[in-house]
Amino acid sequence: MSVKFQKAKPMQAFYKGSVYGPPGSGKTYTTLLQAEGFAKSCGKRIAFVDTERGTDFYTEKFDFDAIYTQSLAVTIEAVQSLDPNEHGVIIIDSISHLWESAISAFEGKRTRNESANGIPMNAWGGIKKPYKTLIRWLMDCPFHVFILGRQKNVFEDDDKGQLRKTSVAMKAEGETAYEPHICCRMESRQNAKDTSKSTYFAIYEKDRTGLLAGRTFPNPNFKTIECILPLLCGAEQAQSENPDEVMTRDAEALTQLETDREDKSVEIADACQALILTAETLAALGEVEATMKPKKKFMLKTDTDKVRKCLKDRESTLTRQLVAA
């Protein structure tokens, strides 16, 4: 399958952002402020997936529709059934619970002996698949999307072999926070003069538009990200490649490559054996062997063994002839 380059064009019609931070850093409140702005701009409603009943105290200030679940399967079914004519914004709060749900689903199927050994490496693909399905759908869907997650500390071994905190990250599958176009980390900082007051800060760690990247905003709201709206000018939302189709296509290409290599190896081996059989003296056989050496790297082991055996047999034949003479 050949693919031709074509002139790039804007294909992002919807805001896709991630937000993470510690408890009390203003993730939910800030996101609702920003989601409300997007909802008003498109004249549609907000759909909120609430995994921890975190919205109960926001219903007086904000108008939105919600489901309450920590189930990954329920979430996927619910968001995929949304009508884009009615809803314009999706909020997932928090994705950390849905990631834990994916892991728990696997752990619930294991035997007692398997549980004691931790999750094997070969199991992670199956664990991630439904979770990745949700993330990919959120990135491709015709809705503005906010993915919220809890914060975790990242530790690494220092020079003395002791763990030390090196950074923070979203508590979810490793790539989740950076799948969307924009990633924001939230912090709550206490007022030094009045400890009863705090300020929320939005620190934009990633921004493909370049408008927010590396900047920090106190008490962020919709105006903070409103500058992104003019860039959401695609006629439709860009679609990512289906990973299953990519895997199938690459597997077919790899199979074809292996087949071509096998055919080439056989072709070279046949040519080498033909040359060996034309050698009438041991000296000539030595010259043939020298010309074959560079070709060995293009042959598979089975064909190399055949050529080596042919060479040995021809050498024995010529030696016997020499002795008989």
C-alpha positions as CSV (number, residue, x, y, z in Angstrom):
1,M,0.0,0.0,0.0
2,S,1.6,3.2,-1.2
3,V,0.9,6.5,0.6
4,K,1.6,9.9,-1.0
5,F,2.5,13.1,0.8
6,Q,0.0,15.8,0.4
7,K,-0.2,19.4,1.5
8,A,-0.9,19.6,5.2
9,K,-4.2,21.3,6.3
10,P,-5.9,22.0,9.7
11,M,-7.9,19.0,10.8
12,Q,-8.4,19.8,14.5
13,A,-12.0,20.9,15.2
14,F,-12.1,20.2,18.9
15,Y,-10.1,20.9,22.0
16,K,-8.3,17.9,23.5
17,G,-6.7,18.5,26.9
18,S,-5.4,16.7,29.9
19,V,-5.3,18.0,33.5
20,Y,-3.6,16.5,36.5
21,G,-2.5,17.5,39.9
22,P,-2.7,16.6,43.6
23,P,-6.0,16.7,45.6
24,G,-7.3,20.2,46.1
25,S,-5.4,21.8,43.3
26,G,-8.5,23.0,41.5
27,K,-8.6,20.4,38.7
28,T,-12.4,19.8,38.7
29,Y,-13.4,23.5,39.3
30,T,-11.0,24.9,36.6
31,T,-12.1,22.3,34.1
32,L,-15.8,23.0,34.6
33,L,-15.1,26.7,34.1
34,Q,-13.3,26.0,30.9
35,A,-15.8,23.4,29.7
36,E,-18.6,25.8,30.3
37,G,-16.9,28.3,28.0
38,F,-16.7,25.7,25.2
39,A,-20.3,24.6,25.8
40,K,-21.5,28.1,25.5
41,S,-19.5,28.7,22.4
42,C,-21.1,25.7,20.6
43,G,-24.5,26.0,22.3
44,K,-24.4,22.4,23.6
45,R,-24.2,20.6,26.9
46,I,-21.4,19.1,29.0
47,A,-21.2,15.3,29.6
48,F,-19.3,14.5,32.8
49,V,-18.0,11.1,33.7
50,D,-17.7,11.3,37.5
51,T,-15.7,8.4,39.1
52,E,-15.7,9.8,42.6
53,R,-18.8,11.9,43.2
54,G,-16.6,14.9,42.9
55,T,-19.3,17.0,41.2
56,D,-21.9,16.9,43.9
57,F,-20.9,20.4,45.2
58,Y,-20.7,22.0,41.8
59,T,-24.3,21.5,40.6
60,E,-25.5,24.8,41.9
61,K,-22.9,26.8,40.0
62,F,-22.5,24.7,36.8
63,D,-25.1,23.1,34.5
64,F,-24.0,19.7,33.2
65,D,-25.1,16.1,32.7
66,A,-23.3,13.3,34.6
67,I,-22.9,9.6,35.0
68,Y,-21.3,8.1,38.1
69,T,-19.1,5.1,37.5
70,Q,-15.6,3.8,37.9
71,S,-16.2,1.1,35.2
72,L,-14.2,1.4,32.1
73,A,-16.7,-0.6,30.1
74,V,-19.6,1.5,31.2
75,T,-17.7,4.7,30.4
76,I,-16.8,3.6,26.9
77,E,-20.4,2.6,26.2
78,A,-21.8,5.9,27.7
79,V,-19.5,8.3,25.8
80,Q,-19.8,6.5,22.5
81,S,-23.6,6.8,22.7
82,L,-23.5,10.6,23.1
83,D,-25.3,12.7,20.5
84,P,-22.9,15.4,19.1
85,N,-26.0,17.5,18.4
86,E,-26.8,17.6,22.1
87,H,-23.5,17.5,23.9
88,G,-20.4,19.4,22.9
89,V,-17.9,18.7,25.8
90,I,-16.8,15.5,27.6
91,I,-15.1,15.5,30.9
92,I,-13.5,12.4,32.4
93,D,-12.8,12.8,36.1
94,S,-10.7,10.9,36.9
95,I,-9.0,8.8,34.3
96,S,-6.9,7.4,37.2
97,H,-9.9,5.3,38.4
98,L,-10.6,4.0,34.9
99,W,-6.9,2.9,34.5
100,E,-7.2,1.1,37.9
101,S,-10.4,-0.5,36.6
102,A,-8.6,-1.9,33.6
103,I,-5.9,-3.4,35.9
104,S,-8.5,-4.7,38.4
105,A,-10.4,-6.4,35.5
106,F,-7.3,-8.5,34.7
107,E,-6.5,-9.2,38.4
108,G,-10.0,-10.4,39.0
109,K,-9.5,-13.2,36.4
110,R,-6.2,-14.4,37.8
111,T,-5.7,-17.4,40.0
112,R,-4.3,-17.1,43.6
113,N,-0.9,-18.3,42.5
114,E,-0.8,-15.8,39.6
115,S,-1.7,-12.9,41.9
116,A,1.3,-13.5,44.1
117,N,3.7,-13.0,41.2
118,G,2.5,-9.6,40.0
119,I,1.2,-8.8,36.5
120,P,3.4,-10.5,33.8
121,M,4.8,-8.4,31.0
122,N,2.8,-10.3,28.3
123,A,-0.4,-9.4,30.1
124,W,-0.1,-5.6,29.7
125,G,-1.2,-5.6,26.1
126,G,-4.5,-7.1,27.0
127,I,-4.9,-4.7,30.0
128,K,-4.2,-1.6,27.9
129,K,-6.4,-2.5,24.9
130,P,-9.8,-1.4,26.2
131,Y,-8.2,1.6,27.9
132,K,-6.4,2.6,24.8
133,T,-9.7,2.2,22.9
134,L,-11.3,4.8,25.1
135,I,-8.3,7.2,24.8
136,R,-8.2,6.9,21.0
137,W,-11.9,7.4,20.7
138,L,-11.7,10.6,22.9
139,M,-9.0,12.0,20.7
140,D,-10.9,11.3,17.5
141,C,-14.5,12.1,18.7
142,P,-16.5,15.2,17.6
143,F,-16.4,16.7,21.1
144,H,-14.2,18.9,23.2
145,V,-12.5,16.7,25.7
146,F,-10.9,17.2,29.2
147,I,-9.2,14.1,30.7
148,L,-8.5,14.7,34.4
149,G,-6.1,12.5,36.5
150,R,-4.6,12.3,39.9
151,Q,-0.9,13.1,40.5
152,K,1.8,10.6,41.5
153,N,5.4,11.0,42.4
154,V,8.1,9.5,40.2
155,F,11.1,8.0,41.9
156,E,14.5,7.0,40.5
157,D,17.6,5.4,41.9
158,D,20.3,7.9,42.8
159,D,24.1,7.3,42.7
160,K,23.9,5.5,46.0
161,G,21.2,3.2,44.9
162,Q,18.5,4.9,46.9
163,L,15.1,6.0,45.6
164,R,14.6,9.7,45.3
165,K,11.7,11.7,44.0
166,T,12.6,13.2,40.5
167,S,9.3,14.4,39.2
168,V,5.5,14.1,39.2
169,A,3.2,12.6,36.6
170,M,-0.4,11.7,36.0
171,K,-1.5,8.5,37.8
172,A,-2.6,6.6,34.7
173,E,-1.2,4.6,31.8
174,G,2.2,6.2,31.1
175,E,1.3,8.1,27.9
176,T,-2.2,9.3,28.9
177,A,-1.3,12.8,30.0
178,Y,0.4,13.6,26.7
179,E,-2.0,12.0,24.2
180,P,-4.1,15.2,24.0
181,H,-2.8,18.3,22.4
182,I,-2.5,20.2,25.6
183,C,-1.4,19.0,29.1
184,C,-1.9,21.1,32.2
185,R,-0.6,20.5,35.6
186,M,-2.5,22.1,38.5
187,E,-1.1,23.4,41.8
188,S,-2.6,25.1,44.8
189,R,-0.3,27.6,46.5
190,Q,-1.1,29.0,49.9
191,N,-0.9,32.8,50.4
192,A,2.2,33.5,52.5
193,K,0.5,36.5,54.2
194,D,-2.9,34.9,54.7
195,T,-2.8,31.1,55.0
196,S,-6.6,31.0,54.8
197,K,-6.3,31.9,51.1
198,S,-4.8,29.9,48.2
199,T,-4.3,30.5,44.5
200,Y,-4.8,27.8,41.8
201,F,-2.1,27.8,39.2
202,A,-2.2,26.1,35.8
203,I,1.2,25.1,34.4
204,Y,1.0,24.1,30.8
205,E,3.6,21.4,30.3
206,K,2.6,20.6,26.7
207,D,0.8,22.6,24.0
208,R,1.0,21.8,20.3
209,T,-0.4,25.2,19.4
210,G,2.5,26.9,21.1
211,L,0.2,29.6,22.6
212,L,0.3,28.2,26.2
213,A,3.4,26.1,26.3
214,G,5.6,26.7,29.3
215,R,3.4,29.4,30.7
216,T,1.8,29.5,34.2
217,F,-1.6,31.1,34.9
218,P,-3.0,32.0,38.3
219,N,-6.7,31.1,38.9
220,P,-7.2,29.9,35.3
221,N,-10.6,30.0,33.6
222,F,-12.0,29.8,30.1
223,K,-10.2,33.0,29.0
224,T,-7.0,31.2,29.7
225,I,-7.5,28.8,26.8
226,E,-10.0,30.9,24.7
227,C,-7.0,31.7,22.5
228,I,-7.1,28.1,21.2
229,L,-10.6,28.5,19.7
230,P,-9.5,30.2,16.4
231,L,-7.2,27.3,15.8
232,L,-10.0,24.8,15.9
233,C,-10.9,25.4,12.3
234,G,-10.9,21.9,10.8
235,A,-14.0,20.9,8.9
236,E,-14.0,17.7,10.9
237,Q,-11.9,16.1,13.6
238,A,-8.7,14.4,12.4
239,Q,-8.8,10.6,12.8
240,S,-5.9,8.6,14.1
241,E,-4.9,5.3,12.5
242,N,-6.5,2.2,13.9
243,P,-3.7,0.4,15.8
244,D,-5.1,-3.0,14.9
245,E,-5.0,-2.1,11.2
246,V,-1.5,-0.7,11.6
247,M,-0.3,-3.9,13.2
248,T,-1.9,-6.0,10.5
249,R,-0.4,-3.9,7.7
250,D,3.1,-3.9,9.3
251,A,2.9,-7.7,10.0
252,E,2.0,-8.3,6.4
253,A,4.9,-6.2,5.3
254,L,7.3,-8.0,7.7
255,T,6.0,-11.4,6.4
256,Q,6.6,-10.2,2.8
257,L,10.1,-9.0,3.8
258,E,10.9,-12.4,5.3
259,T,9.6,-14.2,2.2
260,D,11.7,-12.0,-0.1
261,R,14.7,-12.6,2.1
262,E,14.1,-16.4,2.0
263,D,13.8,-16.3,-1.8
264,K,16.9,-14.2,-2.2
265,S,18.8,-16.5,0.1
266,V,17.8,-19.5,-1.9
267,E,18.8,-17.8,-5.2
268,I,22.3,-16.9,-3.8
269,A,22.8,-20.4,-2.4
270,D,21.9,-22.0,-5.7
271,A,24.3,-19.7,-7.6
272,C,27.1,-20.5,-5.1
273,Q,26.6,-24.2,-5.4
274,A,26.7,-24.0,-9.2
275,L,30.0,-22.1,-9.0
276,I,31.4,-24.7,-6.6
277,L,30.5,-27.6,-8.9
278,T,32.4,-25.8,-11.8
279,A,35.7,-25.8,-9.9
280,E,38.0,-28.4,-11.4
281,T,41.0,-28.0,-9.0
282,L,41.4,-27.2,-5.3
283,A,43.0,-23.9,-6.3
284,A,40.0,-23.0,-8.3
285,L,37.7,-24.1,-5.5
286,G,39.6,-21.8,-3.2
287,E,39.0,-18.9,-5.5
288,V,35.3,-19.7,-5.6
289,E,35.2,-19.8,-1.8
290,A,36.8,-16.4,-1.7
291,T,34.2,-14.9,-4.0
292,M,31.4,-16.4,-1.9
293,K,32.4,-14.9,1.4
294,P,30.7,-11.5,0.9
295,K,27.5,-13.2,-0.1
296,K,27.1,-15.2,3.1
297,K,25.6,-12.2,5.0
298,F,22.7,-12.3,2.5
299,M,21.9,-16.0,3.2
300,L,19.9,-17.6,5.9
301,K,21.6,-20.2,8.1
302,T,19.9,-23.2,6.4
303,D,21.2,-22.1,3.0
304,T,24.6,-21.3,4.3
305,D,24.8,-24.8,5.7
306,K,23.8,-26.2,2.3
307,V,26.6,-24.2,0.6
308,R,29.1,-25.2,3.2
309,K,28.3,-28.9,2.7
310,C,28.5,-28.6,-1.0
311,L,31.9,-26.9,-0.7
312,K,33.1,-29.7,1.6
313,D,31.8,-32.4,-0.7
314,R,33.5,-30.8,-3.7
315,E,36.7,-30.5,-1.8
316,S,36.6,-34.2,-0.9
317,T,35.9,-35.1,-4.5
318,L,38.8,-33.0,-5.9
319,T,41.2,-34.3,-3.2
320,R,40.4,-38.0,-4.1
321,Q,40.9,-37.2,-7.8
322,L,44.2,-35.6,-7.0
323,V,45.3,-38.6,-4.9
324,A,44.2,-41.1,-7.6
325,A,46.2,-39.2,-10.2
